[in-house]
Amino acid sequence: MFERVSVAPADPILGLNDAYKADPRTDKINLGVGVFKDEQGNTPILKAVKEAERRLVNSETTKGYLSIDGSPEYSQAVQKLLLGEGSPLLASGRVCTTQAPGGTGALRIGAEFLVRQLGIRTIWVSDPTWANHNAVFEAAGLEVKTYRYFDRDTRGLDIDGMLADIAQAGPEHAVVLHGCCHNPSGVDPTIAQWQRIGEVLEKSGAMAFFDFAYQGFGDGLEEDAEGLRMLVERLPDVLIANSFSKNFGLYNERVGALTAVSAKADGAQAVLSQLKVLIRAIYSNPPCHGAAVVSTILNDPDLTAMWHDELAAMRKRINGLRTEFVDGLKARGASQDFSFIAEQRGMFSFSGLNKDQVDTLREKHGIYMVGSGRINIAGIRTENLEKLCRAIADVL
Ligand SMILES: Cc1ncc(COP(=O)(O)O)c(C=O)c1O
């Protein structure tokens, strides 16, 4: 039977990584896959994570199963981080959280819940969006529609287009919103724009489904959650899929969560019970280690402070690189204005380079980026900035 199976195309982003690895050039540059890199080009394990792991090795007494929704300490810590320490929602009975295998796992469980429990058949994603959104939502049986988001002329947010499009989403639809650090454009709504998004969604009755994969990578843990918190307050029911892959550097531990905020005072219980039914049939119960690390850090003031410092350092590196990159391109006589890159937030930038330019950069200069011109800013190093800027000026 396996003879009938044909070869599937490589994942566009992870496949690019394989091509980079196979390239023999020693001065090659990888701006493709979305992982944080330090100045040495490594993706380090955070010191707070190492310390939490040391403590866990000493204190763990069993490898018995977690419950279907993970550990309660973890869920409570997640809710505080998302909604704020002082949020009245925390003790309201309106919020439930289940641990999930990464942000991807949380998105998939959320999608299954939309289809099976709410009868939702259509989900709206931004144009452009994270490459895996379509596959995750379609796999759950949703039809994916796009709303206008990135304006290729202004290199900013097309807020009027976005609002006009999401106004078409009705109560039987869901709308995916990137909480911060939009992937792939790096363009986020301002607080005033979040307000308008909230107004439109409130009128339309569509379910807001936040994808929150970069909290703390933009302007800070609290600042990055402002839009999300505003909409959670305004809208009756909201879903949030969050990931700790990036902000804790726990990529391969697969740690994230799905949180639901319900309009009903005691609504969380019913929602959580249904999420558990879904999870039981998909992977039964979650892996422990990554969530135990996050929970250990977030439930210890010293480790939390250590993590805050390390997260701030990652954020500073990315935002500093944005400015250096813009200045470098200008100094090398790039024929376009790239100052918008310094305004964008998070790990990614839409460089504005077209497919041919991206191909030339890869073939001629050994510089790898996604075909859309998306750059992982954290892949730049001060030592290769000069080469990168020269090569971009060359292909323009
Ligand atoms: C916007 C967005 N959502 C979700 C994810 C998935 O995160 P995870 O690796 O935790 O599954 C990513 C990862 O790149 C992302 O960029």
The ligand as a Tripos MOL2 file, in Angstrom:
@<TRIPOS>MOLECULE
LIG
   16    16     1     0     0
SMALL
NO_CHARGES

@<TRIPOS>ATOM
      1 C1          2.6610   33.1830   15.2430 C.3       1 LIG1
      2 C2          3.0690   31.8570   15.7690 C.ar      1 LIG1
      3 N1          2.1650   31.0740   16.3550 N.ar      1 LIG1
      4 C3          2.4770   29.8710   16.8470 C.ar      1 LIG1
      5 C4          3.7610   29.3880   16.7630 C.ar      1 LIG1
      6 C5          4.0320   28.0000   17.2770 C.3       1 LIG1
      7 O1          4.8000   27.9490   18.3830 O.3       1 LIG1
      8 P1          5.2940   26.5450   18.9640 P.3       1 LIG1
      9 O2          6.6480   26.3280   18.4170 O.co2     1 LIG1
     10 O3          5.2650   26.7670   20.4380 O.co2     1 LIG1
     11 O4          4.3390   25.4900   18.5360 O.co2     1 LIG1
     12 C6          4.7410   30.1490   16.1480 C.ar      1 LIG1
     13 C7          6.1010   29.6200   16.0140 C.2       1 LIG1
     14 O5          6.8860   30.0100   15.2160 O.2       1 LIG1
     15 C8          4.3920   31.4210   15.6450 C.ar      1 LIG1
     16 O6          5.2880   32.2000   15.0490 O.3       1 LIG1
@<TRIPOS>BOND
     1     1     2 1
     2     2     3 ar
     3     2    15 ar
     4     3     4 ar
     5     4     5 ar
     6     5     6 1
     7     5    12 ar
     8     6     7 1
     9     7     8 1
    10     8     9 2
    11     8    10 1
    12     8    11 1
    13    12    13 1
    14    12    15 ar
    15    13    14 2
    16    15    16 1
@<TRIPOS>SUBSTRUCTURE
     1 LIG1         1 GROUP 0 **** ****
